[in-house]
Amino acid sequence: MYEGAVQDLIDELGRLPGVGPKSAQRIAFHVLASDAEEVERLSRALTDVKAKVRFCEICGNVSEQPQCRICTDTRRTSDILCVVEEPKDVVSIERTREFRGRYHVLGGAINPIDGVGPDDLRIRELMTRLADGQVEEVILATDPNIEGEATATYLARMLRGMGIAVSRLASGLPVGGDLEYADEVTLGRAFEGRRRVEA
Amino acid sequence: MYEGAVQDLIDELGRLPGVGPKSAQRIAFHVLASDAEEVERLSRALTDVKAKVRFCEICGNVSEQPQCRICTDTRRTSDILCVVEEPKDVVSIERTREFRGRYHVLGGAINPIDGVGPDDLRIRELMTRLADGQVEEVILATDPNIEGEATATYLARMLRGMGIAVSRLASGLPVGGDLEYADEVTLGRAFEGRRRVEA
């Protein structure tokens, strides 16, 4: 459609998640109109991320060192381990400043439709980490959807009988939300998980 | 939030049009999970487009040569000139296969709010092209929105008394929309039904 280099860029951009043909075209023309320096920065950021970033050999989070900042932070407790699906979940939880333990990143969730089974996740690595008996509690912080629940159930079964407390993040109404906009499942969970109020 | 290279990439991606923080994060993790070769291709496509692509010295369309493929195509008629805002509009019109004349790309539309006046568009170049009297009809194919209409009206006035037929794409294009989002059939009909403009 376009001449070589423009179409090549549109094609490459179109392979990115969430970037359709129209967005790819819009981005390509934005790039054409940008300073060469700005484009150079984006181009370098792309190759840098592949060259510099690896996965932490302990927890599987993204890291520029063999071990990530959280795994090497001596101020954090090793008694409690939070299991998440993706590195971005670590960022979300860190933002709450509620958790001072360690993480384990599975790299996804069990999803038979997409062909993701337990062996495709970092579950073996999790069991190896737990073998030394240092961890007292595992929080299963997988997503509150079908795949995340299935993964949590699978892991809870694997951890049974190891003398480790296993917990799951509470489901309920989002804080600041409106009850009338909550879906049935969330509202049902909020009822199940209701807590006594000391007035 | 993330370590250096990942956050750098998220920041750079977030500057692209239509890419919010969540999309930038999703794309960054997609990049991390992609083959190095694939990322290299995207990175190269970005710098290539800046290095190789220029604007056709005749029509202002994107081109890897001093003159674009359409301007140098001897099978096309030079009697009829289609004036568009952006290179992507040329692609949309070419897709209809309704038009066998030449193009003139203005590089935008008159938009006082964004500070784009007639002098910021390739209008002088248009008048120079028309000076030799070869063009018999000018089709004003600017977008059917306020800025596009204003630009068409402005051009129609400038072209008055030059002995050139001036037309505007027929309505049928949704008013308030963008030309680039029109489907081939609608855009083709709009070509067929173009009307003479009395300025």
HADDOCK unambig.tbl for C-alpha pairs under 7 A between the chains (distance, minus, plus):
assign (segid A and resid 1 and name CA) (segid B and resid 91 and name CA) 6.58 0.50 0.50
assign (segid A and resid 3 and name CA) (segid B and resid 63 and name CA) 6.53 0.50 0.50
assign (segid A and resid 5 and name CA) (segid B and resid 45 and name CA) 6.74 0.50 0.50
assign (segid A and resid 5 and name CA) (segid B and resid 48 and name CA) 6.36 0.50 0.50
assign (segid A and resid 5 and name CA) (segid B and resid 49 and name CA) 5.16 0.50 0.50
assign (segid A and resid 5 and name CA) (segid B and resid 52 and name CA) 6.93 0.50 0.50
assign (segid A and resid 5 and name CA) (segid B and resid 53 and name CA) 6.87 0.50 0.50
assign (segid A and resid 6 and name CA) (segid B and resid 49 and name CA) 5.84 0.50 0.50
assign (segid A and resid 8 and name CA) (segid B and resid 45 and name CA) 6.29 0.50 0.50
assign (segid A and resid 9 and name CA) (segid B and resid 42 and name CA) 6.91 0.50 0.50
assign (segid A and resid 9 and name CA) (segid B and resid 45 and name CA) 4.96 0.50 0.50
assign (segid A and resid 9 and name CA) (segid B and resid 46 and name CA) 6.27 0.50 0.50
assign (segid A and resid 12 and name CA) (segid B and resid 42 and name CA) 5.46 0.50 0.50
assign (segid A and resid 16 and name CA) (segid B and resid 27 and name CA) 6.29 0.50 0.50
assign (segid A and resid 17 and name CA) (segid B and resid 27 and name CA) 6.08 0.50 0.50
assign (segid A and resid 27 and name CA) (segid B and resid 16 and name CA) 6.30 0.50 0.50
assign (segid A and resid 27 and name CA) (segid B and resid 17 and name CA) 6.10 0.50 0.50
assign (segid A and resid 32 and name CA) (segid B and resid 49 and name CA) 6.72 0.50 0.50
assign (segid A and resid 32 and name CA) (segid B and resid 50 and name CA) 5.96 0.50 0.50
assign (segid A and resid 36 and name CA) (segid B and resid 50 and name CA) 6.40 0.50 0.50
assign (segid A and resid 39 and name CA) (segid B and resid 46 and name CA) 6.66 0.50 0.50
assign (segid A and resid 39 and name CA) (segid B and resid 47 and name CA) 6.58 0.50 0.50
assign (segid A and resid 40 and name CA) (segid B and resid 47 and name CA) 6.36 0.50 0.50
assign (segid A and resid 42 and name CA) (segid B and resid 9 and name CA) 6.96 0.50 0.50
assign (segid A and resid 42 and name CA) (segid B and resid 12 and name CA) 5.51 0.50 0.50
assign (segid A and resid 43 and name CA) (segid B and resid 43 and name CA) 4.49 0.50 0.50
assign (segid A and resid 43 and name CA) (segid B and resid 46 and name CA) 6.26 0.50 0.50
assign (segid A and resid 43 and name CA) (segid B and resid 47 and name CA) 6.75 0.50 0.50
assign (segid A and resid 45 and name CA) (segid B and resid 5 and name CA) 6.78 0.50 0.50
assign (segid A and resid 45 and name CA) (segid B and resid 8 and name CA) 6.33 0.50 0.50
assign (segid A and resid 45 and name CA) (segid B and resid 9 and name CA) 5.01 0.50 0.50
assign (segid A and resid 46 and name CA) (segid B and resid 9 and name CA) 6.30 0.50 0.50
assign (segid A and resid 46 and name CA) (segid B and resid 39 and name CA) 6.65 0.50 0.50
assign (segid A and resid 46 and name CA) (segid B and resid 43 and name CA) 6.25 0.50 0.50
assign (segid A and resid 47 and name CA) (segid B and resid 39 and name CA) 6.57 0.50 0.50
assign (segid A and resid 47 and name CA) (segid B and resid 40 and name CA) 6.34 0.50 0.50
assign (segid A and resid 47 and name CA) (segid B and resid 43 and name CA) 6.73 0.50 0.50
assign (segid A and resid 48 and name CA) (segid B and resid 5 and name CA) 6.39 0.50 0.50
assign (segid A and resid 49 and name CA) (segid B and resid 5 and name CA) 5.19 0.50 0.50
assign (segid A and resid 49 and name CA) (segid B and resid 6 and name CA) 5.88 0.50 0.50
assign (segid A and resid 49 and name CA) (segid B and resid 32 and name CA) 6.72 0.50 0.50
assign (segid A and resid 50 and name CA) (segid B and resid 32 and name CA) 5.98 0.50 0.50
assign (segid A and resid 50 and name CA) (segid B and resid 36 and name CA) 6.33 0.50 0.50
assign (segid A and resid 52 and name CA) (segid B and resid 5 and name CA) 6.95 0.50 0.50
assign (segid A and resid 53 and name CA) (segid B and resid 5 and name CA) 6.87 0.50 0.50
assign (segid A and resid 63 and name CA) (segid B and resid 3 and name CA) 6.58 0.50 0.50
assign (segid A and resid 91 and name CA) (segid B and resid 1 and name CA) 6.62 0.50 0.50
